[in-house]
């Protein structure tokens, strides 16, 4: 698809414009300049176009600002068209002029000059001064109020041609059925390094400091034989440790990624003990009914003589903490060297394929009948016999089984755990969240 890049200095409203054009809230919006660091991509509403929100262009010789600017310039160089955004309230700045020159050096793609925050003509600076940027006529817009967008659509149609031929695929829903995999974890455990290794390029900023990633970045790619959408998220800390409102918004977006993904890779630092925060993230994943893979990153730094003990201890922690899962999927990797990553994705793909299949009702009933024959349900509190009569699968993600019972219906949790384990083992659902529900038989003669 064609690439439309949104560029400009910090705090001109680029992320607000991105959200308006894509019909999402994917880009983090805040009054503070420099919030966007990585390039965020999305599909434009009603157009078959990839839109990229880039970091604000800054003069920096080192650090995050330099990395962010370099990534923005790389995106600009690959653009098919550019929306150059300036702040109408502030007026033309020396930084605007400098970066306009840089954009012209980086690309020959057509540029539309947008004077944002122009809700009120009285508050807009002298419009004529923006001609100095060399991008032709300035166009007044308000990204927040979605005003002036007709000029944007007209520009796109003129320079990129007809991009509405697949409008049915560019609604707010996902354009296809690619497997969506979110990468979560605490700060500085190696999430972005992991993502960059999968992509085979430095797409995400990596630094030896927490809190580098702020937005949830969705990146379509192909890895180990499948087209997927990889979602890099901000690091999640305990609430007591979060005092910054930008970090709070980043954390909310990271948690929202759980609902929007199919599989979650929880990255933990293998050189440290597992923290309650990681278990809390896992609990959210299981409660949402999603597939969880725990990636023990930096495994190459763990002393070989303690690896078996460490892995066993971690599996016990997860098994004892969550009743929805029979056997947690915990795999050792090194994001730095790539060791174990292909095997991890192989296992993830296998589990996803299992989780998307419907189990024949006849097979499920044979499994349940065998389990009941081997261990009869206990008597109820009223000393009434419990009769399990019929079972059927009623949902996926989580795997949901509804069992019809006759007689007493207060089946104890211990027996439910027995059934859950038996069904999971027979159907290879050990790594999948499972919910077993009961319904009372409607037979009046029961």
C-alpha positions as CSV (number, residue, x, y, z in Angstrom):
1,X,0.0,0.0,0.0
2,X,1.0,3.6,-0.4
3,X,2.7,5.3,2.5
4,X,1.4,8.7,3.8
5,X,3.8,10.2,6.4
6,X,2.8,12.8,9.0
7,X,5.9,14.9,9.8
8,X,6.8,18.1,11.6
9,X,8.4,19.4,14.8
10,X,7.2,18.3,18.2
11,X,3.7,19.3,19.6
12,X,2.1,20.4,16.4
13,X,-0.7,17.9,16.6
14,X,0.6,15.1,14.4
15,X,-0.7,12.3,16.7
16,X,-4.2,13.9,16.9
17,X,-4.2,14.0,13.1
18,X,-3.1,10.4,12.8
19,X,-5.9,9.3,15.1
20,X,-8.5,11.3,13.1
21,X,-7.3,9.9,9.8
22,X,-7.3,6.3,10.9
23,X,-10.4,6.5,13.1
24,X,-8.5,5.1,16.1
25,X,-6.8,6.1,19.3
26,X,-3.7,4.2,18.5
27,X,-1.3,7.2,18.8
28,X,-0.7,8.6,22.3
29,X,-1.9,12.2,22.5
30,X,-0.6,14.6,25.2
31,X,0.2,18.3,25.4
32,X,3.8,17.6,26.3
33,X,6.1,17.7,23.3
34,X,8.2,14.7,22.4
35,X,5.7,12.0,23.6
36,X,5.8,10.1,20.3
37,X,9.1,8.2,19.9
38,X,8.6,5.3,17.6
39,X,6.8,5.5,14.2
40,X,3.1,4.4,14.6
41,X,1.3,3.0,11.6
42,X,-2.3,2.4,10.7
43,X,-4.7,2.2,7.8
44,X,-6.5,5.3,6.7
45,X,-10.3,5.3,6.9
46,X,-12.0,5.0,3.5
47,X,-8.6,4.8,1.8
48,X,-6.2,1.9,1.0
49,X,-3.3,3.8,2.5
50,X,-0.8,3.2,5.3
51,X,-0.5,6.3,7.5
52,X,2.6,6.8,9.7
53,X,2.7,9.1,12.7
54,X,6.4,10.0,13.3
55,X,8.2,11.5,16.2
56,X,8.7,15.3,16.3
57,X,11.8,16.3,14.5
58,X,14.4,17.7,16.9
59,X,18.0,18.9,16.9
60,X,19.7,16.3,19.0
61,X,23.2,14.9,18.9
62,X,22.5,11.8,21.1
63,X,19.9,10.0,23.1
64,X,16.3,9.1,22.5
65,X,15.6,12.4,20.6
66,X,18.3,11.6,18.1
67,X,17.1,8.0,17.6
68,X,13.5,9.2,17.2
69,X,14.4,11.9,14.7
70,X,16.5,9.4,12.6
71,X,13.6,7.0,12.5
72,X,11.2,9.8,11.5
73,X,13.6,10.8,8.7
74,X,13.9,7.2,7.6
75,X,10.1,7.1,7.3
76,X,10.1,10.4,5.4
77,X,12.6,9.0,2.9
78,X,10.3,6.1,2.1
79,X,7.1,8.2,1.8
80,X,4.8,8.3,-1.2
81,X,3.3,11.5,0.2
82,X,3.8,13.7,3.2
83,X,1.6,15.8,5.4
84,X,3.9,18.5,7.0
85,X,2.2,19.8,10.1
86,X,2.9,23.2,11.7
87,X,1.2,25.0,14.6
88,X,-1.1,27.8,13.5
89,X,-1.3,29.4,17.0
90,X,2.5,29.5,17.5
91,X,3.2,30.6,13.9
92,X,6.3,29.9,11.8
93,X,9.4,28.9,13.8
94,X,13.0,28.5,12.9
95,X,12.7,24.8,13.6
96,X,9.8,24.5,11.0
97,X,12.0,26.1,8.4
98,X,15.0,23.9,9.2
99,X,13.0,20.7,9.0
100,X,11.2,21.7,5.9
101,X,14.6,21.9,4.2
102,X,15.5,18.5,5.6
103,X,12.3,17.0,4.2
104,X,13.1,18.4,0.8
105,X,16.6,16.8,1.0
106,X,15.3,13.4,2.1
107,X,12.5,12.9,-0.5
108,X,10.9,14.1,-3.7
109,X,7.4,12.9,-2.5
110,X,4.7,15.5,-2.8
111,X,4.1,17.5,0.4
112,X,0.8,19.1,1.7
113,X,1.4,21.9,4.2
114,X,-1.1,21.8,7.1
115,X,-1.5,24.7,9.5
116,X,-3.1,22.8,12.5
117,X,-4.9,24.2,15.5
118,X,-6.8,26.7,13.3
119,X,-10.2,26.4,14.9
120,X,-10.4,30.2,15.3
121,X,-9.1,32.5,12.6
122,X,-8.4,35.1,15.3
123,X,-5.9,32.9,17.0
124,X,-4.0,31.9,13.8
125,X,-0.7,33.6,13.1
126,X,0.0,35.3,9.7
127,X,-0.9,32.6,7.2
128,X,1.3,34.1,4.6
129,X,4.5,33.5,6.5
130,X,4.2,29.7,6.0
131,X,4.9,30.2,2.3
132,X,8.6,30.5,3.4
133,X,8.6,26.7,3.9
134,X,8.5,26.1,0.2
135,X,5.6,23.7,0.2
136,X,3.1,25.9,-1.6
137,X,-0.3,26.9,-0.3
138,X,-0.8,26.4,3.5
139,X,-4.1,24.7,4.4
140,X,-5.9,25.5,7.6
141,X,-7.1,22.5,9.6
142,X,-8.1,21.4,13.1
143,X,-7.1,17.9,13.7
144,X,-8.9,17.9,17.1
145,X,-12.2,19.0,15.5
146,X,-11.6,17.3,12.1
147,X,-12.0,20.5,10.1
148,X,-10.3,21.1,6.8
149,X,-9.9,17.4,6.0
150,X,-11.4,17.8,2.5
151,X,-8.1,19.4,1.4
152,X,-6.3,16.3,2.7
153,X,-8.5,13.9,0.9
154,X,-8.2,15.9,-2.3
155,X,-4.4,16.0,-2.0
156,X,-4.3,12.2,-1.5
157,X,-6.6,11.5,-4.5
158,X,-4.5,13.8,-6.7
159,X,-1.0,12.5,-5.9
160,X,-1.7,8.9,-5.0
161,X,-4.6,8.1,-7.4
162,X,-7.6,6.0,-6.6
163,X,-7.1,4.4,-3.2
164,X,-10.7,3.6,-2.4
165,X,-11.0,0.3,-4.2
166,X,-10.7,-1.8,-1.0
167,X,-12.8,0.5,1.3
168,X,-14.5,-2.6,2.7
169,X,-11.1,-3.6,4.3
170,X,-10.3,-0.1,5.7
171,X,-12.9,0.3,8.4
172,X,-12.2,0.4,12.1
173,X,-11.9,-3.3,12.1
174,X,-8.6,-5.1,11.2
175,X,-8.1,-5.3,7.5
176,X,-7.4,-9.0,7.6
177,X,-7.2,-12.1,9.8
178,X,-3.5,-11.9,10.5
179,X,-2.5,-13.3,13.8
180,X,-2.1,-10.4,16.2
181,X,0.7,-10.9,18.8
182,X,1.3,-8.3,21.6
183,X,4.6,-8.1,23.4
184,X,4.1,-7.1,27.1
185,X,6.3,-6.9,30.1
186,X,7.9,-4.7,32.7
187,X,10.2,-1.9,31.6
188,X,13.7,-2.8,30.3
189,X,13.2,-6.5,30.0
190,X,14.1,-6.5,26.2
191,X,10.7,-6.2,24.5
192,X,11.9,-3.8,21.8
193,X,15.1,-5.8,21.2
194,X,12.8,-8.9,20.8
195,X,10.6,-7.0,18.3
196,X,13.6,-5.7,16.3
197,X,15.0,-9.3,16.0
198,X,11.7,-10.6,14.7
199,X,11.5,-7.7,12.2
200,X,15.1,-8.1,11.1
201,X,15.7,-4.4,11.4
202,X,16.0,-1.6,14.0
203,X,12.3,-0.5,13.9
204,X,11.9,0.2,17.6
205,X,14.2,2.4,19.8
206,X,16.4,0.3,22.1
207,X,18.2,1.8,25.1
208,X,19.5,0.5,28.4
209,X,16.9,2.5,30.3
210,X,13.2,1.9,31.2
211,X,10.3,3.7,29.7
212,X,11.6,4.2,26.2
213,X,8.6,2.8,24.4
214,X,5.4,4.8,25.0
215,X,2.9,4.0,22.3
216,X,1.6,0.6,21.4
217,X,3.2,0.1,18.0
218,X,1.5,-2.3,15.5
219,X,3.9,-3.6,12.9
220,X,2.7,-6.0,10.1
221,X,5.4,-8.5,9.2
222,X,6.1,-12.0,8.1
223,X,8.0,-14.3,10.4
224,X,8.6,-18.1,10.3
225,X,6.2,-18.6,7.5
226,X,3.2,-16.5,8.6
227,X,1.9,-13.0,8.2
228,X,1.4,-11.5,11.6
229,X,0.9,-8.1,13.3
230,X,3.4,-7.6,16.0
231,X,2.5,-5.1,18.8
232,X,5.3,-3.6,20.9
233,X,4.0,-2.0,24.1
234,X,5.1,0.3,26.8
235,X,6.7,-1.3,29.9
236,X,4.3,-1.9,32.8
237,X,5.2,-1.0,36.3
238,X,3.4,-1.3,39.6
239,X,0.8,1.5,40.0
240,X,2.6,2.8,43.1
241,X,5.7,3.4,41.0
242,X,3.9,5.4,38.3
243,X,3.7,9.1,39.0
244,X,3.8,10.5,35.4
245,X,0.5,10.9,33.5
246,X,2.2,10.0,30.2
247,X,3.3,6.7,31.6
248,X,-0.2,6.1,32.9
249,X,-1.6,6.6,29.4
250,X,1.1,4.4,28.0
251,X,0.3,1.6,30.5
252,X,-3.5,1.8,29.7
253,X,-2.6,1.4,26.0
254,X,-0.4,-1.6,26.8
255,X,-3.2,-3.2,28.7
256,X,-5.7,-2.4,26.0
257,X,-3.4,-4.4,23.6
258,X,-4.4,-7.6,25.5
259,X,-8.0,-7.2,24.3
260,X,-6.9,-6.4,20.7
261,X,-4.5,-9.2,20.3
262,X,-4.8,-13.0,19.8
263,X,-1.6,-14.0,21.6
264,X,0.4,-12.3,24.3
265,X,4.1,-12.8,24.7
266,X,5.1,-11.8,28.2
267,X,8.8,-11.0,28.3
268,X,10.5,-11.4,31.7
269,X,14.1,-11.0,32.6
270,X,15.5,-14.5,33.3
271,X,18.4,-13.1,35.3
272,X,16.0,-11.8,38.0
273,X,13.2,-13.4,40.1
274,X,9.7,-13.3,38.7
275,X,7.8,-10.3,40.2
276,X,4.1,-10.0,41.2
277,X,3.7,-7.5,38.4
278,X,4.5,-10.2,35.8
279,X,2.0,-12.5,37.5
280,X,-0.6,-9.7,37.4
281,X,-0.1,-9.2,33.7
282,X,-0.5,-13.0,33.2
283,X,-3.7,-12.9,35.2
284,X,-5.2,-10.3,32.9
285,X,-4.2,-12.4,29.9
286,X,-5.8,-15.5,31.2
287,X,-9.0,-13.6,32.3
288,X,-9.3,-12.2,28.8
289,X,-9.1,-15.8,27.5
290,X,-6.0,-15.2,25.4
291,X,-3.0,-17.5,24.7
292,X,0.0,-16.6,26.8
293,X,3.6,-17.4,26.1
294,X,6.1,-16.4,28.8
295,X,9.5,-15.5,27.2
296,X,12.4,-16.0,29.6
297,X,14.7,-13.4,28.0
298,X,18.4,-13.1,28.6
299,X,18.5,-16.9,29.2
300,X,22.1,-16.9,27.8
301,X,23.1,-14.9,30.9
302,X,21.7,-17.4,33.4
303,X,24.3,-19.7,34.9
304,X,23.9,-23.2,33.3
305,X,23.8,-25.0,36.7
306,X,20.8,-23.2,37.9
307,X,18.7,-23.1,34.7
308,X,16.7,-26.3,35.4
309,X,15.8,-25.2,38.9
310,X,14.8,-21.7,37.8
311,X,12.6,-23.0,35.0
312,X,10.9,-25.5,37.3
313,X,10.3,-22.9,39.9
314,X,8.7,-20.5,37.5
315,X,6.4,-23.2,36.0
316,X,5.2,-24.0,39.6
317,X,4.6,-20.3,40.2
318,X,2.3,-20.0,37.2
319,X,0.6,-23.4,37.6
320,X,-0.2,-22.7,41.3
321,X,-1.4,-19.1,40.6
322,X,-3.9,-19.7,37.8
323,X,-6.7,-22.2,37.6
324,X,-7.6,-21.5,34.0
325,X,-4.4,-23.0,32.7
326,X,-3.1,-26.6,32.9
327,X,0.4,-26.1,31.8
328,X,1.9,-22.6,31.2
329,X,3.9,-22.1,28.0
330,X,7.3,-20.9,29.3
331,X,10.2,-20.8,26.8
332,X,13.7,-19.6,27.2
333,X,15.1,-17.1,24.6
334,X,17.7,-14.5,24.0
335,X,16.4,-11.4,22.1
336,X,19.9,-10.2,21.6
337,X,21.2,-13.3,19.8
338,X,17.8,-14.7,18.6
339,X,18.2,-18.1,20.3
340,X,14.9,-19.8,20.9
341,X,12.8,-17.2,19.0
342,X,11.9,-19.4,16.0
343,X,11.0,-22.3,18.3
344,X,8.8,-19.9,20.3
345,X,6.8,-18.8,17.3
346,X,6.5,-22.4,16.1
347,X,4.9,-23.3,19.4
348,X,2.6,-20.2,19.3
349,X,1.4,-21.0,15.8
350,X,0.6,-24.6,16.9
351,X,-1.4,-23.4,19.8
352,X,-3.3,-20.8,17.8
353,X,-4.2,-23.5,15.2
354,X,-5.5,-25.7,18.0
355,X,-7.5,-22.9,19.6
356,X,-9.3,-22.0,16.4
357,X,-10.7,-25.5,15.7
358,X,-14.1,-26.6,16.8
359,X,-14.1,-29.9,18.7
360,X,-16.8,-32.4,17.4
361,X,-19.5,-32.8,20.1
362,X,-19.3,-36.6,19.8
363,X,-15.6,-36.6,20.6
364,X,-16.0,-34.2,23.5
365,X,-18.7,-36.4,25.0
366,X,-16.6,-39.5,24.7
367,X,-13.8,-37.8,26.6
368,X,-16.2,-36.6,29.3
369,X,-17.9,-40.0,29.6
370,X,-14.5,-41.7,30.0
371,X,-13.5,-39.2,32.7
372,X,-16.8,-39.7,34.6
373,X,-16.4,-43.5,34.4
374,X,-12.9,-43.3,35.9
375,X,-14.0,-40.9,38.7
376,X,-17.7,-40.4,39.6
377,X,-18.9,-37.0,40.7
378,X,-19.2,-36.7,44.5
379,X,-22.6,-36.5,46.2
380,X,-24.0,-33.1,46.7
381,X,-24.4,-31.4,50.1
382,X,-28.0,-32.8,50.1
383,X,-26.7,-36.3,49.5
384,X,-28.1,-36.3,46.0
385,X,-26.3,-38.0,43.1
386,X,-24.9,-35.8,40.3
387,X,-25.3,-37.0,36.8
388,X,-23.2,-35.5,34.0
389,X,-25.3,-36.0,30.9
390,X,-24.0,-34.0,27.9
391,X,-21.1,-31.7,27.0
392,X,-20.5,-29.3,24.1
393,X,-18.0,-26.6,23.2
394,X,-19.6,-23.2,23.3
395,X,-16.7,-20.8,22.8
396,X,-13.1,-20.2,22.0
397,X,-10.6,-17.8,23.5
398,X,-11.1,-19.0,26.2
399,X,-12.0,-22.5,25.3
400,X,-15.5,-22.9,26.8
401,X,-17.3,-26.1,27.5
402,X,-20.9,-26.3,28.7
403,X,-21.9,-29.5,30.6
404,X,-25.5,-30.5,31.1
405,X,-26.1,-32.1,34.5
406,X,-29.0,-33.9,36.1
407,X,-29.7,-34.2,39.8
408,X,-27.7,-31.9,42.1
409,X,-25.8,-29.1,40.3
410,X,-23.4,-27.9,43.0
411,X,-20.4,-29.7,41.6
412,X,-17.3,-28.8,43.7
413,X,-14.4,-27.0,42.2
414,X,-12.1,-30.0,42.8
415,X,-14.2,-32.1,40.4
416,X,-14.3,-29.2,37.8
417,X,-10.5,-29.1,38.0
418,X,-10.4,-32.8,37.3
419,X,-12.6,-32.5,34.3
420,X,-10.7,-29.4,33.0
421,X,-7.4,-31.3,33.2
422,X,-8.8,-34.4,31.6
423,X,-10.4,-32.5,28.7
424,X,-7.2,-30.4,28.2
425,X,-5.0,-33.4,28.1
426,X,-7.2,-35.2,25.6
427,X,-7.6,-32.3,23.2
428,X,-4.0,-30.8,23.6
429,X,-5.5,-27.7,25.3
430,X,-2.9,-27.7,28.1
431,X,-1.6,-24.2,27.2
432,X,-5.0,-22.7,26.6
433,X,-7.3,-21.0,29.1
434,X,-10.3,-23.2,29.7
435,X,-13.7,-22.4,31.3
436,X,-16.1,-25.1,32.3
437,X,-19.7,-24.2,32.9
438,X,-22.8,-26.2,33.9
439,X,-26.4,-26.0,33.1
440,X,-29.2,-27.8,34.9
441,X,-31.1,-30.4,32.9
442,X,-34.6,-29.2,32.0
443,X,-36.0,-32.8,32.1
444,X,-39.1,-32.6,34.4
445,X,-38.8,-36.3,35.2
446,X,-35.1,-36.0,36.2
